[in-house]
Amino acid sequence: MDKLQQYRQIIQQVLTEQAHPYTYSNDVETEIICDTERDHYQLAYIGWEDQKRIFSLILHFDIKDGKIWIQYNGTETPIAQVLTDQGVLASDIVLGFHSPFKRQFSGYAVT
């Protein structure tokens, strides 16, 4: 299996593992959204809590130029570490939620 396919599978596995039911309302769905053609991946809560609309992004990954970009992490889990534990090279992970200047100190890829 090539690296890109492996990274897609790892991301989808991580999203599935992080997909916990929404605990405040039965009318909110946990959705895993995978655009494997353009390599965008998200985990979100979508629905209603009483009269309040819920749309909450939990995780967002992109794959760009062979690297996994963590665009958003709304969990307490160190997702970059989870990815490395699954076999992703630290040099193939970009913490997109950090500024380009700050990324150089992360131990992961800058771009």
C-alpha positions as protocol buffer text, in pm:
chain_id: "A"
residue {
  index: 1
  type: MET
  ca { x: 0 y: 0 z: 0 }
}
residue {
  index: 2
  type: ASP
  ca { x: 135 y: 342 z: -87 }
}
residue {
  index: 3
  type: LYS
  ca { x: 187 y: 610 z: 177 }
}
residue {
  index: 4
  type: LEU
  ca { x: -109 y: 824 z: 68 }
}
residue {
  index: 5
  type: GLN
  ca { x: -352 y: 532 z: 96 }
}
residue {
  index: 6
  type: GLN
  ca { x: -204 y: 439 z: 433 }
}
residue {
  index: 7
  type: TYR
  ca { x: -243 y: 796 z: 562 }
}
residue {
  index: 8
  type: ARG
  ca { x: -605 y: 809 z: 443 }
}
residue {
  index: 9
  type: GLN
  ca { x: -681 y: 488 z: 631 }
}
residue {
  index: 10
  type: ILE
  ca { x: -507 y: 608 z: 947 }
}
residue {
  index: 11
  type: ILE
  ca { x: -699 y: 937 z: 945 }
}
residue {
  index: 12
  type: GLN
  ca { x: -1030 y: 758 z: 899 }
}
residue {
  index: 13
  type: GLN
  ca { x: -943 y: 521 z: 1183 }
}
residue {
  index: 14
  type: VAL
  ca { x: -852 y: 811 z: 1414 }
}
residue {
  index: 15
  type: LEU
  ca { x: -1178 y: 990 z: 1330 }
}
residue {
  index: 16
  type: THR
  ca { x: -1375 y: 674 z: 1405 }
}
residue {
  index: 17
  type: GLU
  ca { x: -1195 y: 626 z: 1737 }
}
residue {
  index: 18
  type: GLN
  ca { x: -1260 y: 988 z: 1837 }
}
residue {
  index: 19
  type: ALA
  ca { x: -1628 y: 983 z: 1732 }
}
residue {
  index: 20
  type: HIS
  ca { x: -1810 y: 981 z: 2065 }
}
residue {
  index: 21
  type: PRO
  ca { x: -2187 y: 1026 z: 2093 }
}
residue {
  index: 22
  type: TYR
  ca { x: -2311 y: 1376 z: 2173 }
}
residue {
  index: 23
  type: THR
  ca { x: -2421 y: 1349 z: 2535 }
}
residue {
  index: 24
  type: TYR
  ca { x: -2658 y: 1647 z: 2567 }
}
residue {
  index: 25
  type: SER
  ca { x: -2921 y: 1564 z: 2305 }
}
residue {
  index: 26
  type: ASN
  ca { x: -3043 y: 1264 z: 2107 }
}
residue {
  index: 27
  type: ASP
  ca { x: -3105 y: 1499 z: 1814 }
}
residue {
  index: 28
  type: VAL
  ca { x: -2734 y: 1563 z: 1751 }
}
residue {
  index: 29
  type: GLU
  ca { x: -2545 y: 1327 z: 1522 }
}
residue {
  index: 30
  type: THR
  ca { x: -2175 y: 1256 z: 1527 }
}
residue {
  index: 31
  type: GLU
  ca { x: -2062 y: 1278 z: 1165 }
}
residue {
  index: 32
  type: ILE
  ca { x: -1741 y: 1163 z: 1002 }
}
residue {
  index: 33
  type: ILE
  ca { x: -1690 y: 1345 z: 674 }
}
residue {
  index: 34
  type: CYS
  ca { x: -1427 y: 1207 z: 434 }
}
residue {
  index: 35
  type: ASP
  ca { x: -1348 y: 1364 z: 99 }
}
residue {
  index: 36
  type: THR
  ca { x: -1088 y: 1117 z: -25 }
}
residue {
  index: 37
  type: GLU
  ca { x: -1074 y: 1282 z: -369 }
}
residue {
  index: 38
  type: ARG
  ca { x: -956 y: 1618 z: -230 }
}
residue {
  index: 39
  type: ASP
  ca { x: -817 y: 1476 z: 97 }
}
residue {
  index: 40
  type: HIS
  ca { x: -1025 y: 1668 z: 353 }
}
residue {
  index: 41
  type: TYR
  ca { x: -1143 y: 1484 z: 666 }
}
residue {
  index: 42
  type: GLN
  ca { x: -1362 y: 1604 z: 953 }
}
residue {
  index: 43
  type: LEU
  ca { x: -1542 y: 1491 z: 1263 }
}
residue {
  index: 44
  type: ALA
  ca { x: -1836 y: 1710 z: 1366 }
}
residue {
  index: 45
  type: TYR
  ca { x: -2150 y: 1726 z: 1579 }
}
residue {
  index: 46
  type: ILE
  ca { x: -2457 y: 1836 z: 1380 }
}
residue {
  index: 47
  type: GLY
  ca { x: -2817 y: 1869 z: 1495 }
}
residue {
  index: 48
  type: TRP
  ca { x: -3035 y: 2034 z: 1758 }
}
residue {
  index: 49
  type: GLU
  ca { x: -3020 y: 2067 z: 2136 }
}
residue {
  index: 50
  type: ASP
  ca { x: -3368 y: 2188 z: 2236 }
}
residue {
  index: 51
  type: GLN
  ca { x: -3410 y: 2503 z: 2022 }
}
residue {
  index: 52
  type: LYS
  ca { x: -3037 y: 2558 z: 1972 }
}
residue {
  index: 53
  type: ARG
  ca { x: -2863 y: 2459 z: 1650 }
}
residue {
  index: 54
  type: ILE
  ca { x: -2548 y: 2255 z: 1706 }
}
residue {
  index: 55
  type: PHE
  ca { x: -2268 y: 2252 z: 1452 }
}
residue {
  index: 56
  type: SER
  ca { x: -1942 y: 2182 z: 1621 }
}
residue {
  index: 57
  type: LEU
  ca { x: -1621 y: 2084 z: 1449 }
}
residue {
  index: 58
  type: ILE
  ca { x: -1419 y: 1834 z: 1655 }
}
residue {
  index: 59
  type: LEU
  ca { x: -1131 y: 1740 z: 1422 }
}
residue {
  index: 60
  type: HIS
  ca { x: -1016 y: 1852 z: 1078 }
}
residue {
  index: 61
  type: PHE
  ca { x: -734 y: 1695 z: 877 }
}
residue {
  index: 62
  type: ASP
  ca { x: -608 y: 1765 z: 526 }
}
residue {
  index: 63
  type: ILE
  ca { x: -348 y: 1576 z: 327 }
}
residue {
  index: 64
  type: LYS
  ca { x: -130 y: 1814 z: 125 }
}
residue {
  index: 65
  type: ASP
  ca { x: 184 y: 1722 z: -65 }
}
residue {
  index: 66
  type: GLY
  ca { x: 204 y: 1386 z: 112 }
}
residue {
  index: 67
  type: LYS
  ca { x: 177 y: 1533 z: 463 }
}
residue {
  index: 68
  type: ILE
  ca { x: -107 y: 1523 z: 712 }
}
residue {
  index: 69
  type: TRP
  ca { x: -210 y: 1871 z: 821 }
}
residue {
  index: 70
  type: ILE
  ca { x: -395 y: 1886 z: 1151 }
}
residue {
  index: 71
  type: GLN
  ca { x: -609 y: 2193 z: 1087 }
}
residue {
  index: 72
  type: TYR
  ca { x: -814 y: 2172 z: 1406 }
}
residue {
  index: 73
  type: ASN
  ca { x: -814 y: 1958 z: 1720 }
}
residue {
  index: 74
  type: GLY
  ca { x: -1110 y: 2019 z: 1950 }
}
residue {
  index: 75
  type: THR
  ca { x: -1027 y: 1720 z: 2169 }
}
residue {
  index: 76
  type: GLU
  ca { x: -799 y: 1683 z: 2468 }
}
residue {
  index: 77
  type: THR
  ca { x: -619 y: 1401 z: 2287 }
}
residue {
  index: 78
  type: PRO
  ca { x: -273 y: 1480 z: 2146 }
}
residue {
  index: 79
  type: ILE
  ca { x: -375 y: 1385 z: 1792 }
}
residue {
  index: 80
  type: ALA
  ca { x: -27 y: 1429 z: 1642 }
}
residue {
  index: 81
  type: GLN
  ca { x: 102 y: 1171 z: 1890 }
}
residue {
  index: 82
  type: VAL
  ca { x: -185 y: 938 z: 1800 }
}
residue {
  index: 83
  type: LEU
  ca { x: -83 y: 967 z: 1435 }
}
residue {
  index: 84
  type: THR
  ca { x: 282 y: 889 z: 1510 }
}
residue {
  index: 85
  type: ASP
  ca { x: 172 y: 592 z: 1722 }
}
residue {
  index: 86
  type: GLN
  ca { x: -14 y: 468 z: 1412 }
}
residue {
  index: 87
  type: GLY
  ca { x: 302 y: 488 z: 1200 }
}
residue {
  index: 88
  type: VAL
  ca { x: 290 y: 839 z: 1054 }
}
residue {
  index: 89
  type: LEU
  ca { x: 633 y: 1000 z: 1047 }
}
residue {
  index: 90
  type: ALA
  ca { x: 662 y: 1317 z: 1258 }
}
residue {
  index: 91
  type: SER
  ca { x: 817 y: 1481 z: 949 }
}
residue {
  index: 92
  type: ASP
  ca { x: 487 y: 1412 z: 765 }
}
residue {
  index: 93
  type: ILE
  ca { x: 267 y: 1589 z: 1023 }
}
residue {
  index: 94
  type: VAL
  ca { x: 202 y: 1964 z: 1011 }
}
residue {
  index: 95
  type: LEU
  ca { x: 28 y: 2137 z: 1300 }
}
residue {
  index: 96
  type: GLY
  ca { x: -175 y: 2368 z: 1079 }
}
residue {
  index: 97
  type: PHE
  ca { x: -345 y: 2528 z: 1379 }
}
residue {
  index: 98
  type: HIS
  ca { x: -8 y: 2678 z: 1483 }
}
residue {
  index: 99
  type: SER
  ca { x: 137 y: 2980 z: 1305 }
}
residue {
  index: 100
  type: PRO
  ca { x: 416 y: 2905 z: 1055 }
}
residue {
  index: 101
  type: PHE
  ca { x: 666 y: 3063 z: 1295 }
}
residue {
  index: 102
  type: LYS
  ca { x: 555 y: 2849 z: 1591 }
}
residue {
  index: 103
  type: ARG
  ca { x: 562 y: 2522 z: 1392 }
}
residue {
  index: 104
  type: GLN
  ca { x: 943 y: 2514 z: 1388 }
}
residue {
  index: 105
  type: PHE
  ca { x: 941 y: 2445 z: 1761 }
}
residue {
  index: 106
  type: SER
  ca { x: 679 y: 2166 z: 1752 }
}
residue {
  index: 107
  type: GLY
  ca { x: 896 y: 1868 z: 1661 }
}
residue {
  index: 108
  type: TYR
  ca { x: 677 y: 1814 z: 1355 }
}
residue {
  index: 109
  type: ALA
  ca { x: 698 y: 1940 z: 997 }
}
residue {
  index: 110
  type: VAL
  ca { x: 690 y: 2314 z: 927 }
}
residue {
  index: 111
  type: THR
  ca { x: 510 y: 2275 z: 592 }
}
